[in-house]
Amino acid sequence: MEKGYAFPAVFYFESSSKKENDFQIHITYPDLLHHNIPASAVHSDRGNIMFEAKELLKNSILFAYEKGIEFPEATASLEKVSIDRNDLTSDGVPYRIEISVIFISVDELEQEQEEDSIISWRLHDDRCIISSIAGRKIREGAYSAEKLRRLAQAISKSGQPFALNIDGRRIEVNGKQSIKMKEELEWITEELEKSEKSQ
């Protein structure tokens, strides 16, 4: 079975008060919203609504990863999914409500992280777990804030390319990637230090 995340999404269909035969669809993930993970959006294109729901789930998961927020368990039964108009961003009254389980695989999430970031990482206890650099998977390693800070300081601000040797593998980092990697390492270090202080 493919590994990933499956959460029930609630679709609230609302008629527009401004245009006749016009409507908007609110998408929410109650399990995530109730754990302070942003997970709601509004769309008007019914044809793309399942794609938009998957994009919303992906962005919510990546947000939780970046912030080190622990994921809740998904509601197991659709009959128990929270239908709460307080989750909506408007005062409209839905004329229809639908619930569907949306799934996104770990592979899709990793691909997204690799496209958007130089470093794929997550926080665990007081360490940062890094699983890939510059799109190259590495054996996961745990890094302290101090170790990440030293690595960031070693990278030139001017965007000089460099190479890393990790697990006997050479990873080439070009100039553009080196600038982004330095920024990401500095940001991850700050997040890790915040996490350490809150414990």
C-alpha beads as a LAMMPS data file, in Angstrom:
LAMMPS data file: protein, C-alpha beads

199 atoms
198 bonds

1 atom types
1 bond types

-500.0 500.0 xlo xhi
-500.0 500.0 ylo yhi
-500.0 500.0 zlo zhi

Masses

1 110.0

Atoms # bond

1 1 1 0.000 0.000 0.000
2 1 1 1.318 3.452 -0.945
3 1 1 2.451 5.553 2.015
4 1 1 0.931 8.974 2.472
5 1 1 -1.687 11.074 4.233
6 1 1 -5.451 10.736 3.933
7 1 1 -7.781 13.287 5.518
8 1 1 -11.489 13.984 5.084
9 1 1 -12.200 17.261 3.308
10 1 1 -15.507 19.081 3.717
11 1 1 -16.866 20.947 0.683
12 1 1 -19.410 23.692 1.393
13 1 1 -21.261 24.861 -1.739
14 1 1 -22.616 28.396 -1.402
15 1 1 -24.678 30.491 -3.797
16 1 1 -23.300 33.926 -4.572
17 1 1 -25.352 36.817 -3.218
18 1 1 -24.028 39.049 -6.020
19 1 1 -24.466 36.955 -9.181
20 1 1 -27.292 34.692 -10.229
21 1 1 -26.295 31.071 -10.951
22 1 1 -22.892 31.763 -9.437
23 1 1 -21.465 29.871 -6.466
24 1 1 -18.309 29.311 -4.478
25 1 1 -16.954 26.222 -2.788
26 1 1 -15.253 26.332 0.597
27 1 1 -12.843 23.464 1.236
28 1 1 -11.834 22.685 4.813
29 1 1 -9.942 19.921 6.612
30 1 1 -11.476 19.973 10.117
31 1 1 -8.911 17.591 11.625
32 1 1 -6.100 19.963 10.621
33 1 1 -7.913 23.227 11.410
34 1 1 -8.650 22.060 14.939
35 1 1 -4.893 21.523 15.460
36 1 1 -3.997 25.075 14.331
37 1 1 -2.844 23.994 10.878
38 1 1 -4.173 26.335 8.135
39 1 1 -6.425 24.148 6.003
40 1 1 -9.211 26.074 4.292
41 1 1 -9.650 27.679 0.879
42 1 1 -12.364 29.052 -1.411
43 1 1 -12.766 28.236 -5.119
44 1 1 -15.392 28.700 -7.807
45 1 1 -14.273 26.157 -10.431
46 1 1 -16.133 22.957 -9.678
47 1 1 -14.253 21.087 -12.401
48 1 1 -10.946 21.505 -10.572
49 1 1 -12.234 21.151 -7.042
50 1 1 -10.603 17.783 -6.271
51 1 1 -7.261 19.050 -7.577
52 1 1 -7.611 22.168 -5.403
53 1 1 -8.476 20.020 -2.375
54 1 1 -5.325 17.966 -2.891
55 1 1 -3.206 21.113 -3.307
56 1 1 -4.660 22.475 -0.067
57 1 1 -3.843 19.252 1.790
58 1 1 -0.301 19.277 0.390
59 1 1 0.282 22.894 1.464
60 1 1 -1.144 22.209 4.930
61 1 1 1.144 19.214 5.415
62 1 1 4.212 21.136 4.255
63 1 1 3.291 24.012 6.589
64 1 1 3.059 21.590 9.521
65 1 1 6.445 20.066 8.593
66 1 1 8.107 23.478 8.450
67 1 1 6.615 24.597 11.753
68 1 1 7.256 21.291 13.511
69 1 1 3.552 20.816 14.280
70 1 1 2.605 17.255 15.153
71 1 1 -0.028 15.803 12.858
72 1 1 -3.405 14.756 14.268
73 1 1 -5.058 11.445 13.533
74 1 1 -7.573 11.615 10.695
75 1 1 -11.203 11.075 11.656
76 1 1 -11.761 7.405 10.849
77 1 1 -15.477 7.554 10.036
78 1 1 -16.994 10.080 7.635
79 1 1 -20.073 10.142 9.867
80 1 1 -17.936 11.663 12.640
81 1 1 -16.306 14.401 10.550
82 1 1 -16.847 17.846 12.070
83 1 1 -19.298 19.985 10.073
84 1 1 -18.746 23.419 11.552
85 1 1 -19.659 26.669 9.793
86 1 1 -17.181 28.435 12.098
87 1 1 -14.506 26.906 9.864
88 1 1 -15.756 29.010 6.942
89 1 1 -14.441 32.422 5.921
90 1 1 -17.828 33.834 4.897
91 1 1 -21.313 34.269 6.326
92 1 1 -23.063 32.515 3.442
93 1 1 -25.357 29.546 3.999
94 1 1 -24.302 26.371 2.163
95 1 1 -26.941 24.814 -0.082
96 1 1 -24.968 21.546 -0.197
97 1 1 -22.221 19.920 1.862
98 1 1 -20.054 17.052 0.623
99 1 1 -17.316 15.069 2.354
100 1 1 -14.534 13.226 0.570
101 1 1 -11.297 11.627 1.748
102 1 1 -8.297 13.180 -0.015
103 1 1 -5.003 11.300 -0.249
104 1 1 -1.504 12.563 -1.028
105 1 1 1.493 10.252 -1.190
106 1 1 4.832 10.723 0.536
107 1 1 6.491 10.669 -2.913
108 1 1 4.374 13.633 -4.063
109 1 1 5.276 15.599 -0.941
110 1 1 8.982 14.874 -1.291
111 1 1 8.895 15.918 -4.939
112 1 1 7.221 19.205 -3.964
113 1 1 9.792 19.851 -1.234
114 1 1 12.641 19.161 -3.636
115 1 1 11.213 21.583 -6.208
116 1 1 10.646 24.386 -3.693
117 1 1 13.562 23.841 -1.325
118 1 1 17.193 22.852 -1.423
119 1 1 16.858 20.955 1.866
120 1 1 14.142 18.430 2.738
121 1 1 13.847 18.374 6.506
122 1 1 11.646 18.004 9.578
123 1 1 12.003 18.750 13.282
124 1 1 12.180 15.882 15.744
125 1 1 12.678 16.607 19.449
126 1 1 15.626 19.031 19.571
127 1 1 17.151 18.006 16.255
128 1 1 16.622 18.721 12.565
129 1 1 16.301 15.569 10.438
130 1 1 17.601 16.153 6.895
131 1 1 16.636 13.628 4.213
132 1 1 17.777 15.286 0.966
133 1 1 19.965 18.141 -0.275
134 1 1 19.691 19.731 -3.727
135 1 1 17.282 17.008 -4.827
136 1 1 19.634 14.174 -3.804
137 1 1 18.366 11.778 -1.146
138 1 1 20.778 11.112 1.690
139 1 1 20.710 8.811 4.681
140 1 1 18.698 10.757 7.243
141 1 1 20.835 12.521 9.806
142 1 1 19.996 14.479 12.965
143 1 1 21.573 17.937 13.295
144 1 1 21.711 20.348 16.208
145 1 1 21.116 24.088 15.825
146 1 1 24.830 24.720 16.409
147 1 1 25.881 22.320 13.655
148 1 1 23.417 23.875 11.200
149 1 1 24.638 27.379 12.112
150 1 1 28.259 26.393 11.415
151 1 1 27.281 24.922 8.056
152 1 1 25.355 28.079 7.113
153 1 1 28.323 30.255 8.081
154 1 1 30.615 28.165 5.864
155 1 1 28.524 28.907 2.771
156 1 1 29.464 32.066 0.892
157 1 1 26.876 34.865 0.682
158 1 1 27.967 35.608 -2.878
159 1 1 26.648 32.324 -4.243
160 1 1 29.837 30.348 -4.771
161 1 1 29.176 26.760 -5.919
162 1 1 30.492 24.019 -3.655
163 1 1 30.323 20.262 -3.086
164 1 1 29.368 18.231 -0.027
165 1 1 30.545 14.718 0.748
166 1 1 27.811 12.867 2.628
167 1 1 27.785 9.089 3.157
168 1 1 30.533 8.787 0.571
169 1 1 28.448 10.617 -2.030
170 1 1 29.434 13.898 -3.635
171 1 1 26.585 16.419 -3.873
172 1 1 27.196 19.376 -6.166
173 1 1 25.501 22.648 -5.171
174 1 1 25.461 25.401 -7.789
175 1 1 25.676 29.147 -7.066
176 1 1 21.920 29.786 -7.042
177 1 1 21.319 26.749 -4.844
178 1 1 24.072 27.784 -2.424
179 1 1 22.379 31.142 -1.743
180 1 1 19.040 29.434 -1.130
181 1 1 20.643 26.728 0.979
182 1 1 22.338 29.326 3.213
183 1 1 18.975 31.102 3.695
184 1 1 17.197 27.817 4.447
185 1 1 19.847 26.710 6.943
186 1 1 19.627 30.045 8.768
187 1 1 15.837 29.809 8.880
188 1 1 15.850 26.160 10.025
189 1 1 18.370 27.059 12.749
190 1 1 16.019 29.780 14.031
191 1 1 13.069 27.363 14.032
192 1 1 15.107 24.720 15.858
193 1 1 16.213 27.220 18.495
194 1 1 12.585 28.310 19.021
195 1 1 11.607 24.663 19.415
196 1 1 14.391 24.090 21.950
197 1 1 13.307 27.122 24.017
198 1 1 9.667 26.006 24.084
199 1 1 10.538 22.600 25.511

Bonds

1 1 1 2
2 1 2 3
3 1 3 4
4 1 4 5
5 1 5 6
6 1 6 7
7 1 7 8
8 1 8 9
9 1 9 10
10 1 10 11
11 1 11 12
12 1 12 13
13 1 13 14
14 1 14 15
15 1 15 16
16 1 16 17
17 1 17 18
18 1 18 19
19 1 19 20
20 1 20 21
21 1 21 22
22 1 22 23
23 1 23 24
24 1 24 25
25 1 25 26
26 1 26 27
27 1 27 28
28 1 28 29
29 1 29 30
30 1 30 31
31 1 31 32
32 1 32 33
33 1 33 34
34 1 34 35
35 1 35 36
36 1 36 37
37 1 37 38
38 1 38 39
39 1 39 40
40 1 40 41
41 1 41 42
42 1 42 43
43 1 43 44
44 1 44 45
45 1 45 46
46 1 46 47
47 1 47 48
48 1 48 49
49 1 49 50
50 1 50 51
51 1 51 52
52 1 52 53
53 1 53 54
54 1 54 55
55 1 55 56
56 1 56 57
57 1 57 58
58 1 58 59
59 1 59 60
60 1 60 61
61 1 61 62
62 1 62 63
63 1 63 64
64 1 64 65
65 1 65 66
66 1 66 67
67 1 67 68
68 1 68 69
69 1 69 70
70 1 70 71
71 1 71 72
72 1 72 73
73 1 73 74
74 1 74 75
75 1 75 76
76 1 76 77
77 1 77 78
78 1 78 79
79 1 79 80
80 1 80 81
81 1 81 82
82 1 82 83
83 1 83 84
84 1 84 85
85 1 85 86
86 1 86 87
87 1 87 88
88 1 88 89
89 1 89 90
90 1 90 91
91 1 91 92
92 1 92 93
93 1 93 94
94 1 94 95
95 1 95 96
96 1 96 97
97 1 97 98
98 1 98 99
99 1 99 100
100 1 100 101
101 1 101 102
102 1 102 103
103 1 103 104
104 1 104 105
105 1 105 106
106 1 106 107
107 1 107 108
108 1 108 109
109 1 109 110
110 1 110 111
111 1 111 112
112 1 112 113
113 1 113 114
114 1 114 115
115 1 115 116
116 1 116 117
117 1 117 118
118 1 118 119
119 1 119 120
120 1 120 121
121 1 121 122
122 1 122 123
123 1 123 124
124 1 124 125
125 1 125 126
126 1 126 127
127 1 127 128
128 1 128 129
129 1 129 130
130 1 130 131
131 1 131 132
132 1 132 133
133 1 133 134
134 1 134 135
135 1 135 136
136 1 136 137
137 1 137 138
138 1 138 139
139 1 139 140
140 1 140 141
141 1 141 142
142 1 142 143
143 1 143 144
144 1 144 145
145 1 145 146
146 1 146 147
147 1 147 148
148 1 148 149
149 1 149 150
150 1 150 151
151 1 151 152
152 1 152 153
153 1 153 154
154 1 154 155
155 1 155 156
156 1 156 157
157 1 157 158
158 1 158 159
159 1 159 160
160 1 160 161
161 1 161 162
162 1 162 163
163 1 163 164
164 1 164 165
165 1 165 166
166 1 166 167
167 1 167 168
168 1 168 169
169 1 169 170
170 1 170 171
171 1 171 172
172 1 172 173
173 1 173 174
174 1 174 175
175 1 175 176
176 1 176 177
177 1 177 178
178 1 178 179
179 1 179 180
180 1 180 181
181 1 181 182
182 1 182 183
183 1 183 184
184 1 184 185
185 1 185 186
186 1 186 187
187 1 187 188
188 1 188 189
189 1 189 190
190 1 190 191
191 1 191 192
192 1 192 193
193 1 193 194
194 1 194 195
195 1 195 196
196 1 196 197
197 1 197 198
198 1 198 199
